[in-house]
Amino acid sequence: RVQPYDLKQLLQESPASSLVDHIPKDEASNKYWYSHQTDMLRYLLVYKHGGIYLDTDVLVLRDLSALPENAVGYEAEDVLGSAFFKFEKGSAFLRKVIEKMALTYTGNDWAEIGPELLTTV
């Protein structure tokens, strides 16, 4: 089922409620906002509901139901990726990711809440 999202509401109901103030009134004012918004959404939605997140360019070759309850792909040998992950609802790891995102988000670096964030948690 496809439904619209309300990023402000998702943030307010999460450990990252302080980020509501970072939502730009004019999206053009932050050249990275589109990427940051999608990163925030993937973490918040899977944290709230549990499940699997896949970027649209991920090719699935095996049945994902056999994966452990909590799993994340990798971008490079020592870097976790944000293009694929699976977490249970309310995952402690995702909670830490969201909390760190709230503490460190500046909006000034394209990659600041993507793979770098996942890896440092």
N, C-alpha and C positions, 0 to 999 in steps of 0.2 A: 504494500500500500504506500503510495506517495502522498506526502502531506507537507505543508509549509512548516518552516521552523521559525522559532523566535529566539535568536541568540541571546538577547537581553534576558529573557525569562530563564533560559537554560543556565546562564551565568549566575543569575540571582539565586537559583536553587542549588548551586554547587559550591565547592570549596574555593572557587575563583570569583566570588561575587564582587570583589573589588575591581574586576576588569570591566564591569559595566561602564565605568567612567572612561574607559579607553576606546569605546565604540565611537568611531568618528561620525560626526553629523554629516560630513561630506566625504564620501568614500574616496574621492579623488585626492583628498588631502594627505593620504597615506598610501604611497605606491605599493606597499606590501600588504595592505589590508585584505585583499581578496585571498591571498595565500594564508594569512594568519587566521582569517575567519574560518577557512576550511579545516585548518589544523585544530582550532578550538572546537569546532563542531564534531570532528571525529572522536576526540577524547571525551567530550561531554556526553554525546549520545550513547557511546558504548559504556561509559561509566554509569549512566542513568538506567539503561535498558539491558546491558550485557549483549554479547554477540560478536559478530565478525565484521571488521572493516577492511575493505579492499579498495585501492585506487582503481580507476577504470582501466588502466593499462596493465593490471596484474593478470597474468595467464595462469589459471588454475589447472593443474595436471592430475591432482589426486583428490580424493574425497576428504574434505576438511573436518568432517565430523569425528574423525579418529584422533584429531589433535587434542592435546591436554586442554583443560578448562581455561588456562591462561597461557598464551603463546604470542610471540612477536617475531617478525622477520628481521633480517639484517640488511643494511645498506652496503656495508663493507665489512672486512674481517673484524674490526673492533668498533663498529658503529651500528647501533640498532636502527631499523628503518621504521618509518611511519606509514608506509604504503600498504602494509598488511599487519593486522593484529587481531587477536581473539581474547576477550576477557569476560569473566563473569560479572554480573551486575554488582556494582559497588566495589570493584577490584581495589585492593589496598595499593597495588602498584600504580594504577591509573589515578587514584586519589592523590598520591605523592606527585605524579606528573602534573596534575591540575593545580595542586598547591604551589609547586615550584613555578609553574607558568604564571600564576597570580603574583608571585613575589618578584619575578625577574623580567616580566614582559615590558619592553620599551617601545616596540613598534618600529625600531630603527634597523633591524637586521632581518633579511628575508628568511634565514634559516633558524632563527632563535627559538622557535617553538616546534620545530620539526624533529628530525633525527637527533640533533644535538641535545635537545631537551630530554628525549627518551633515554639516550645513552648516559647522560649525567645523573639521572635518577637511579 
